[in-house]
Amino acid sequence: MKHTQQTTIKATYMRGGTSKGLFFCIDDLPKEVGQNKILQDKILMRIVGSPDPYGKQIDGMGAATSSTSKVVIVGKSSQPEHDVDYYFGQVSIDKPFIDWSGNCGNLSSAVGPFAITSGLIDKNNLKKDGIVKIRIWQANIKKTILSYVKMKDGQVQEIGDYYIDGVAFGAPEIKLEFVRPVDPTEALFPTGNLVDKIEVPNIGVFETTMITAGIPTVFLYADSLGYKGTELQEHINQDKEALKKFETIRAYASLKMGLIKDIKEAQTLQHTPKIAFVSKKQSYTTSSGKQIAIDDIDLNVRALSMGLLHHAMMGTASVAIGVAACIKGTILNNLLDKKDTDNITFGHPSGTLKVGAVVEYVDGKLVVQKASMSRSARVIMSGYVHIPHIK
């Protein structure tokens, strides 16, 4: 084999919420990438260590879970009234593709800090001390995210005592606002119904709420699947038949939502839609042994990402939860026993999360003005990644 030097690319490894990923400035990617998206994806997959038939990503930066097999590209924004453009890629672990169809709400919390430290924000818009609003254009889904980042002595504050369930250590709180996560011209409920029945061959008929806020998501009642709604990862992810059933239901929901035209397309569109099951609030024990009392939450929600039950909750799915819960008639709202549904706290495998949404009727049509949640982020490593030269 002819000897060639490895390619070196500047990168930052960051945690955002309950996810981790590799962040790149668009100008730091190899020049030959240009408009060659196929080459770009090959390079990014090799950095992460995919595709890996062993499912371990040993020869890359990924950590063999959907929460850690992610890439982010950020550059100065081409959109008016925005600071940066942000592209998110969900990297398949064992297959050769990156899904650019959606967003990662958790990693969205790291985009603002990354943009500041990378010099992508106009210095006139920064503060020496205090909170800075970063206007992010999520280019995958063409939506605005407002990120409120704390500054200290002219730098991003990275040490703090705000804890989120699913992350062992504290960091400064970063508030996120997803502005009009569903454009008023788009369908919040793609079928036009708050509740739909979908028939899945050889599995059954299920009542669902299918919504596009945050990320396209299909919600089902936990008991219709034979679950309580308090399950942890080991209850689902070790059951291959259950995972196969979830994926089949997700594929048929995707077809009904109009995201795909043929059921086979679902195999290459694994990031969207998400599938989740919900139940009335119940006390339970989290994966870390923490006790969640029934009065601590308003709902129990469990969601799958890239074919496996998530260890906590995807940020974009949290937006979908917040929006769906505050709309009367959805299966989430049907399970609530509170009148004020603009803010709810739901239980997930690692603990709890509070989300909020403002939904109004405009000209007789439901419009989501904004959805919000708090996360945290931190730089783990910055420097260079190295990969064999790729053509």
C-alpha positions in Angstrom: 0.0 0.0 0.0 1.3 3.4 -1.0 2.2 5.5 2.1 0.3 8.8 2.6 0.2 11.2 5.5 -3.0 11.5 7.5 -5.4 14.5 6.9 -5.5 16.8 9.9 -8.7 18.8 10.6 -9.4 21.4 13.4 -12.2 20.2 15.6 -13.8 20.7 19.0 -15.3 17.9 21.0 -18.3 19.2 23.1 -21.0 18.1 25.4 -24.4 19.7 24.9 -27.2 18.6 27.1 -27.2 14.8 27.3 -25.3 14.4 24.0 -21.7 14.8 22.8 -20.4 15.6 19.3 -17.7 16.9 17.1 -17.9 20.6 16.1 -16.3 22.1 13.1 -16.1 25.6 11.6 -17.2 25.3 8.0 -14.0 27.1 6.9 -11.8 24.5 8.7 -13.1 21.6 6.6 -10.7 20.5 3.8 -10.9 22.8 0.8 -11.6 19.9 -1.5 -14.9 19.3 0.2 -16.4 22.5 -1.3 -19.8 21.5 -2.6 -18.9 17.8 -2.6 -21.3 16.6 0.0 -20.5 13.0 -0.6 -16.8 13.6 0.2 -17.8 15.7 3.2 -19.9 12.9 4.6 -17.1 10.3 4.0 -14.7 12.5 5.9 -17.0 13.1 8.8 -18.0 9.4 9.1 -14.3 8.4 9.1 -13.7 10.9 11.9 -16.5 9.5 14.0 -15.5 5.9 13.1 -18.4 4.8 10.9 -19.5 2.6 9.4 -18.3 0.0 11.9 -19.8 -3.5 11.4 -18.7 -4.2 15.0 -20.8 -1.3 16.3 -18.1 0.1 18.5 -16.5 3.0 16.6 -13.2 2.1 18.1 -11.2 3.7 15.3 -12.9 7.1 15.6 -14.3 9.7 18.0 -17.8 8.2 18.3 -18.8 6.3 21.4 -21.1 3.8 19.8 -24.4 5.4 21.0 -26.9 7.6 19.2 -26.2 10.3 21.8 -22.5 10.4 20.9 -22.4 9.7 17.2 -23.0 13.2 16.0 -21.3 16.0 14.0 -22.0 19.8 13.9 -20.9 22.3 11.3 -21.1 26.0 12.1 -20.3 29.1 10.0 -21.2 32.8 9.9 -24.9 33.1 8.9 -26.1 33.9 5.4 -29.5 34.8 6.9 -30.4 38.3 8.0 -30.8 38.9 11.7 -28.9 35.8 12.5 -25.3 35.2 13.8 -24.5 31.7 12.7 -25.7 28.9 10.5 -25.8 25.5 12.2 -25.9 22.1 10.5 -26.4 18.9 12.5 -25.6 15.4 11.3 -26.7 12.2 13.0 -24.0 9.6 12.1 -25.1 6.0 11.7 -22.9 3.7 13.7 -22.9 0.6 11.5 -24.2 2.0 8.1 -22.5 4.4 5.7 -24.7 7.5 6.0 -25.3 10.7 7.9 -28.8 11.9 8.4 -29.0 15.7 8.0 -32.8 15.8 8.1 -33.3 17.1 11.6 -31.9 18.9 14.6 -30.3 17.9 17.9 -31.9 20.0 20.6 -29.2 18.9 23.1 -26.3 19.9 20.9 -28.1 23.1 20.1 -27.1 24.3 23.5 -23.4 24.0 22.6 -23.7 25.9 19.3 -23.7 29.4 21.0 -20.6 28.8 23.1 -18.8 27.2 20.2 -19.6 30.1 17.9 -18.3 32.6 20.5 -15.0 30.8 21.2 -14.5 30.2 17.5 -14.7 33.9 16.7 -17.9 33.6 14.6 -19.8 36.3 16.6 -19.3 40.0 16.1 -17.4 41.4 19.1 -19.9 44.3 19.2 -22.6 41.8 20.1 -20.6 40.3 23.0 -20.3 41.3 26.7 -17.5 41.1 29.1 -19.9 39.8 31.8 -23.5 38.8 31.6 -25.8 36.9 29.2 -25.4 37.1 25.4 -28.2 36.2 23.0 -26.9 34.2 20.0 -29.2 34.0 17.0 -28.8 30.6 15.4 -30.2 29.6 12.0 -30.7 25.8 12.1 -30.0 25.2 8.4 -31.3 21.6 8.3 -34.8 22.5 9.2 -34.7 26.3 8.5 -35.7 27.4 11.9 -34.4 30.0 14.4 -33.0 29.1 17.8 -32.1 31.7 20.4 -29.3 30.7 22.8 -28.6 32.6 26.0 -25.0 32.1 26.9 -23.3 33.4 30.1 -20.0 35.4 29.7 -17.4 36.0 32.4 -14.3 38.2 31.9 -14.9 38.3 28.2 -15.1 34.5 27.8 -17.8 31.9 27.8 -18.5 30.8 31.3 -18.0 27.0 31.5 -17.9 26.3 35.2 -21.2 26.3 37.0 -23.6 24.4 39.3 -26.6 23.9 37.0 -27.3 20.1 36.9 -29.4 18.2 34.4 -30.5 14.6 34.8 -28.4 12.4 32.6 -25.2 14.4 33.2 -23.1 13.7 36.2 -21.5 17.2 36.6 -22.7 20.7 36.8 -22.2 23.6 34.3 -23.7 27.0 33.6 -27.4 27.0 32.5 -28.0 27.8 28.8 -31.6 28.7 28.0 -32.8 27.9 24.5 -35.9 29.3 22.7 -37.0 27.6 19.6 -38.8 30.4 17.7 -41.8 29.2 15.7 -40.5 25.6 15.5 -43.3 25.0 13.0 -43.7 27.6 10.4 -47.4 28.9 10.3 -47.5 27.7 6.6 -46.6 24.2 7.6 -48.8 21.6 9.2 -48.2 21.2 13.0 -50.1 17.9 12.7 -49.2 16.5 9.3 -52.4 14.4 8.9 -54.6 17.2 10.1 -55.6 15.2 13.2 -54.7 15.5 16.8 -55.1 11.7 17.1 -54.7 9.1 14.4 -55.0 5.4 14.3 -52.3 3.6 12.3 -52.5 0.0 11.3 -49.1 -1.8 11.3 -49.2 -5.2 9.5 -48.7 -8.2 11.8 -48.3 -5.9 14.9 -51.6 -4.1 15.6 -53.6 -0.9 15.4 -52.3 2.1 17.6 -53.7 5.5 18.6 -51.0 8.1 18.0 -50.4 11.8 18.0 -48.1 12.7 15.2 -46.5 16.2 15.4 -43.8 18.1 13.6 -42.7 20.6 16.4 -39.0 20.4 17.3 -38.6 17.2 15.2 -41.3 15.0 13.6 -42.4 12.7 16.4 -45.0 10.0 16.8 -46.4 9.4 20.3 -48.2 6.3 21.5 -49.8 5.2 24.7 -47.4 3.0 26.7 -50.1 0.5 27.7 -51.0 -0.1 24.0 -47.4 -1.5 23.6 -47.6 -3.5 26.8 -45.4 -1.1 28.8 -46.0 0.9 32.0 -44.1 4.0 30.8 -41.5 3.8 33.5 -39.1 1.5 31.6 -35.3 2.0 31.5 -32.9 1.2 28.7 -32.2 -2.3 29.8 -36.0 -3.1 29.6 -36.1 -2.1 25.9 -32.7 -2.3 24.3 -32.0 -5.9 25.2 -35.3 -7.0 23.6 -34.6 -7.4 19.9 -38.2 -8.2 19.0 -39.4 -5.0 20.8 -36.8 -2.9 18.9 -37.9 -4.4 15.6 -41.6 -3.6 16.5 -40.8 0.0 17.4 -38.9 0.4 14.1 -41.7 -1.0 12.1 -44.3 1.3 13.8 -42.0 4.2 13.2 -41.7 3.4 9.5 -45.4 3.2 9.0 -45.9 6.5 11.0 -43.3 8.1 8.8 -45.3 7.1 5.8 -48.5 8.4 7.2 -46.8 11.7 8.1 -45.7 12.1 4.5 -42.0 12.0 5.4 -41.4 9.1 3.1 -43.2 7.8 0.0 -42.1 4.2 0.3 -41.7 2.2 3.5 -38.2 1.2 2.5 -37.1 4.8 2.7 -37.3 4.6 6.5 -34.1 2.7 6.6 -32.1 5.7 5.4 -34.1 8.2 7.4 -33.5 7.0 10.9 -33.1 10.3 12.7 -36.7 11.3 11.9 -39.4 10.8 13.0 -38.8 9.9 16.6 -41.0 7.4 18.3 -42.1 7.8 22.0 -44.5 6.2 24.4 -46.3 8.1 27.2 -48.2 7.3 30.4 -49.8 9.1 33.3 -47.4 10.3 35.9 -46.0 7.5 38.1 -43.2 7.2 40.6 -40.2 5.3 39.5 -36.5 4.8 40.0 -34.1 6.3 37.4 -31.1 4.6 35.8 -28.8 6.2 38.5 -31.0 4.9 41.4 -32.7 8.3 42.0 -36.3 8.2 43.2 -38.8 10.2 41.2 -42.0 10.9 43.2 -45.3 11.0 41.5 -45.7 14.7 42.5 -42.3 15.6 40.8 -43.7 15.1 37.3 -46.8 15.6 35.1 -46.1 12.8 32.6 -43.8 9.8 32.0 -42.2 9.8 28.5 -39.8 7.4 26.9 -38.3 7.9 23.4 -36.2 6.0 21.0 -33.3 7.5 19.0 -31.6 5.7 16.1 -33.4 2.4 17.0 -32.7 2.4 20.8 -34.3 3.8 23.9 -32.6 7.0 24.7 -30.9 7.2 28.1 -32.6 10.5 28.9 -34.5 12.6 26.3 -33.6 14.2 23.0 -33.8 18.0 23.1 -35.9 18.2 19.9 -38.3 15.5 21.1 -38.6 17.6 24.3 -39.9 20.4 22.2 -42.4 18.1 20.6 -43.5 16.9 24.1 -43.9 20.5 25.4 -46.0 21.5 22.4 -48.1 18.4 22.1 -48.8 18.4 25.9 -50.3 21.9 25.8 -52.8 21.2 23.0 -56.1 19.8 24.2 -57.0 16.5 22.5 -53.5 15.0 22.0 -52.7 11.8 23.7 -50.2 13.6 25.9 -52.7 16.3 27.0 -55.3 13.5 27.7 -52.9 12.1 30.3 -52.4 15.3 32.2 -54.4 16.2 35.3 -53.4 19.9 35.4 -55.0 22.9 33.8 -51.9 25.0 33.3 -50.1 23.1 30.5 -47.9 25.8 29.1 -45.1 24.3 31.3 -44.8 20.7 32.2 -42.2 18.5 33.8 -41.9 14.9 32.4 -40.0 11.9 33.7 -37.5 10.1 31.5 -35.0 7.2 32.2 -32.4 9.5 33.8 -34.7 11.9 35.7 -36.9 14.9 34.9 -37.0 17.8 32.4 -39.1 20.9 32.4 -40.3 22.2 29.0 -42.5 25.1 28.0 -44.4 26.1 24.9 -46.6 29.0 23.8 -49.3 27.9 21.3 -52.0 30.3 20.0 -54.8 30.3 17.5 -54.1 32.7 14.7 -56.9 33.0 12.1 -58.4 29.8 13.4 -55.1 27.9 13.1 -52.8 26.6 15.8 -49.5 28.4 15.7 -46.5 27.6 18.0 -44.9 30.9 18.8 -42.0 29.4 20.8 -40.9 26.4 22.8 -38.2 26.6 25.5 -36.0 24.5 27.7 -32.7 24.8 29.6 -29.6 22.7 29.0 -25.9 23.1 29.6 -22.8 22.7 27.5 -19.0 22.4 27.9 -15.9 22.0 25.8 -14.3 18.7 26.4 -11.4 18.8 24.0 -10.2 21.2 21.3 -7.4 20.6 18.8 -7.2 18.4 15.7 -8.6 15.1 14.5 -6.6 12.9 12.2 -7.9 10.5 9.5 -6.4 8.6 6.5 -6.6 10.7 3.3 -10.0 10.2 1.7 -10.8 10.9 -2.0 
